[in-house]
C-alpha cells in the first residue's frame, strides 16, 4: 500500500494507491473520510505518520 499526502487550496489530502481516502480543510478543521475500509485498527501505517 502506497500512501501519499499533499496540500492544495488549504486542504490536506491523503491518497492510497492513487485513490483519495481522506480530506481535511486546514482553515476550519472539517474532515472527510472517503473509504473507511482502507484503514482499521489492524492497519500498520497511520495516516499521521511522515
N, C-alpha and C positions, 0 to 999 in steps of 0.2 A: 504494500500500500504506500503510495507516494502522496504526502501531504504538501501542499504549497499554500502560502498565505501572502496577502498583499493589501495595500490600502489604495483606494480610489474614491474620489469625491467624498472625503470624510467618512468612509466606510471601510471596515475591516472585513475581508472576505477570505474564507478558508475553503480550499478545494481538495478533494480526494480523487486521485486518478483523473483529473480534469473536470470533475463534476462538482458544482457548488453545493456545499453541505451546511455552511454556517455564514451568516452575515450579521454584523453589528454596526450600528451607527455610533460613531465616536462622540458626536456632539450631544446626543440625548441618552445614550446608553441602551437604547432599544435593540433587541437582538432577535434573530430569526433562525430557526433550525429547519433545514430543508429535508434532511434524510436522517431520521432517528436510528435507523438500523446500522449505520456505519460505525458508530462508537457506542459501546456499552461499558458496563463495569469490568468486563474482561478484556477490553482493548488495551494493548500495551503502550500506545502512544497517546499522550494528552494533546489537545489542540492548543494548550497554553505553553507547551514546551517549544524551545527555539531549535 
